[in-house]
Amino acid sequence: MIASAFAALLLLQALDVRNHSVEAPSPSATTAIALRAAHAPVIDGKDNDDVWQNAPRITAFEEFDPNPGKPPRFATEVRVAYDARNFYVFVRAFDSDPKRILKLLARRDIRTASDQIKIIVDSYHDRRSGYEFAVNPAGVKRDFAISNDANEDDAWDGVWEAGTSVDSLGWTAEFRIPLSQMRYAQVESNTFGFAVWRDIDRYKERVSWPLYHNNVAGLSSQLGEVQGLVGLAAPRRLEISPYAVSKNITVAKPDGSFDHPQRYTGGLDFKYGLSSNLTVDGTVNPDFGQVESDPAVLNLGAFETFFQERRPFFIEGAGLLSFSVNCYAVNDCGSENLFYSRRIGRSPQLAGPEDAANTGTNILGAAKLTGRTSKGLSMGLLDAYTGREQGVLDNTIEPRTNYAVVRANQDLRKGQTSIGIIGTMVNRSLDQFTNGALRSSAAVGGFDFRHRFARSRYEINARIAGSRVTGSAAAIDATQLSSVHYFQRPDAELNYDPTRTSLGGYSGQVKFGKVGGGKIRFETSYQRVSPGFEANDLGYLRRADWQDQATWATLQFNKPGPFFRRLFWNFNEWNDWTAKGLALDHAVNSNVHFELPNSFFIHMGGTLGGLGTVYCDRCARGGPALRTESFISPWLGIQGDTRWFAAPSVWLNYWKGDNGRSHSFNVNPTMAFRVSTGWTATLGLNYNWNTDDRQPFGNFTDTGTLTHYTFAHLVQRTASLQARVNFTATPTLTIQAYAEPFVSKGKYSSVRELSDPRAASYADRFQPYLGPEAASPGGFNVKQFRSNVVLRWEYRPGSALFLVWQQGRQDFEDAQGTRSFRGDLDRLFSVHPDNTFLVKLSYWLDR
């Protein structure tokens, strides 16, 4: 495939680290000079080291939020130093009233209502990538990796130090960042992109050097420079983190009793620097038991539920491997992507009810190669291998599988233009249990292009991808019949062939927009997905056979007005069709977001959709397209000031369609508490009233081989309560607790079948269904509970001890029942729990 053909060439270019000299530019208002340290400073937040007495000072800070260019309320001074293996920064944040400096404890990477110092370093100096290192006065650290000029990866955790101190002049922050944690060109003299941001949280003001512009696209491209970095080391660095795990789990026995076996395992994470700008990360037999469980859901729709990736190995550097599909401003890019790492180690696809305890496939090993050359080539390669999972009936419920992805992006014109490719490949070792159900192989390749012009104010994007999946006739038939494709739709005019052993398709998109400058932004886009495009072996795709045109425009007021601190107001329209032109939706939408002077946020908007004559081609679950009515969907959100002891928020959503026959209302109030400096808690309720007059009920074939596509009137109520408690003893010792009970119950009635699905009148589209299923349609009562408690102690930099307790409960009934929600919870907590107790110890070694 195209990605494989380019892989060797990309690797050779990435390894090009030939020395050459760089002439440092003359100092300017956006240029800093780093002083080489004869002796390493002590990282204690004090400036009594020799290097800080002599290092040049940066003082030209300006406010960028909320009043861009305004002189800052308090002065800030920055000094920069380095040696062969470390990059040092000292920041003095003056404050006339140090007692009012906000400093709250939290675990690493959590943003609190506190003051903060952040330094941003673009070590490649490519104006596209970089690293952010932030600390608050209490010593809580946050860090990010930057990709594509503005994407921030908060899962990246570097190994670095920061010391802070509050004194009579304000507060200070001192940083030591090992050069081994960053990537840079191996040259005689380096110039890094560099900036410093300061948050004065009690005034909700942010200042920076150099001045950051909110109305200009990008982050790395707005940095200043730090020069004078001569003779930096280029180590072939090696980091190893072996770990050991002891785990006690609940296992159901055939006789209905439960066992709690103790299991011991171990593994290894490693990181090796092939050069100063190319790194290999790997993991052997990984365990992610400390990761929070997925939220409870009940999916009655046609499409697969998307869950966010939470595993650190796959989150870190994910931006380098990303290739979005159906990504445009109107849907905020959504979740569809050619690389969805949750496919690796997924729950076994062929697991039966008896295999409920098996929630994940064992990852035997995985490795990824990431980096960026001085010539602007960024690349990412990942390969993972998962083992065979065996069910309790001695059958294969997930075969041995190899997953591979390669992604490369070449920047041109100092990052204003870029071209990229991606390739993914999945190969499964099928056997008698899996050959008829799963595809044997899948390959996807893609190309993308981005070009900014007119001083980076305008941008053109284009991307195209192709796919091919192979397998037995039964497996490819199942692919065609799946909700992604529904080739069997009788009015779709698709070439459904149950004898196929392969399936191919394509996806394409083009966008044009204004991304910077002034108060106005806009984007217009067109995308098309052919009926046979399939990316779900290693990606996430909701549906194929789809095309969309959409336009988004917004007014941005970043400077405070008479009744707001900032305001954003957008207007949207979109039109959806199948690939052959059947209208699926015509809609308009408007949303406004603004921050009040008291730091409350107000969000509101609404959609008017289903305009004109439109159809739902997925409602009948493989049946004919059903004409649908217009709908209206207003919403409102209010968020309180996070500096308060108790910060409230509430979200309200309403939907009404089918000429008033269907409607839903959702309310989600949340309260965030700051009990003390180290104690925080969040309590949120989510309640949904849903009445759906055309809920798919099932497709039934009678003795005459006639298929009846049935719908029912569904009345459903769903409630969940999310509770989180966090205790931070020190920035390196934290306890987190999370719990969520979930109940969703509904009752079906008025079962009907399609008669004339395209009739102009709603009532004429259906007729009573007389099959036996309609006599007692029943309902459902689904109850779930998810919780985990995690103690994390970073006993030395990069090394951690985890103590974890996870508990899950679930119960299903095929009738709504008469119990109250409290009664449903009583029944849920009478179910035997699935408990996991885990101790995980890792130790970080750097060579």
Protein Blocks (a to p, Z undefined) as FASTA:
>chain_A
ZZlmmmmmmmmmmmmccdcddddddddfkbccddddfbdcddehpakbfklmmpccdfbb
cdfbfbghiacfbdcdddddddfkbccdddddddfblmlpccddddehiacddddddddd
dfkonopaccdddddfkopacddddeehlaccfkbccdddddddddfklpaddddddfkl
pccdddfbdcdddddddddfknopacddddddfkbgcjklmpccdehiehiacddddddd
ddddddddddddfkopacddddddddddddddfbfkbccdddehiafklpccddddddfb
fbdcddddfbfklmnoplmmgccehiafklnopaadfbdfklgopacfkbcfklmmpgbd
cdfbdcddddddfkopacddddddddddddfkopafbdcdddddddddddeehhlaccdd
ddddddddddfklmmmpcfbdcdddddddddeehhlaccddddddddddddfklmmmmmm
pmklommpmklopacdfkbcbdcddddddddddfeghjbdcddddddddfklccklmmcc
fbgciaddddddddddfbccfkbfbdcddddddddddfkopafbdcdddddddddfkopa
cddddddehiajdddfklnnopacddddddddddddddddfkbmbdcddddddddeehol
accddddddddddfblmlccdddddddddddfbbcfbdcddfkopacddddddddddddd
dddddddfbfkbccdddddddddddddehiaddfblmbfblklmpccdfbfklmmnopad
dddddddddddddfbghiacddddddddddddfbebjadfklmmmmmmmpccdddddddd
dddddZZ
